[in-house]
Amino acid sequence: MMTDILHLLLLITQYEKQDFQDVLSIGAGVFALILFSLSLYSWLRRKRFSLLVVALAFFLKKCNSVCTRTK
């Protein structure tokens, strides 16, 4: 596990600044997709409107991440 983290840090330091921003953008998009899925699953189980709003916010973040990456 520690070697994986060190390997990831080594790869990150080898990228240029723009590449590093792309990696962070992809990571943020994936994280937003995971949170969207969890929020939607919670909403399906509890049927609370606030969970649906949270899921929508994470979905919009994912869409924003995809749109900025495709420019």
C-alpha positions, 0 to 999 in steps of 0.5 A: 500500500505504501509503495503504491502511494509512493509510486503515485506521488512519483508519477504525479511529480513527473507530470507537467502542471497541465497534466497534473490539473487534468489528473485532479480533474479526472479524480474529482469527477470520479469522486463526484460520480461515486458520491452521486451514486451513494446519494441516489442509493440513499434516496431510493432507500429513504425517499427524503427530498434532501438526499435527491438534492444532494445527488443532483449537486454531485451529478452537476459537479460530474457534468462540470468536470466532464465539460471542462475536460473536453474543452 
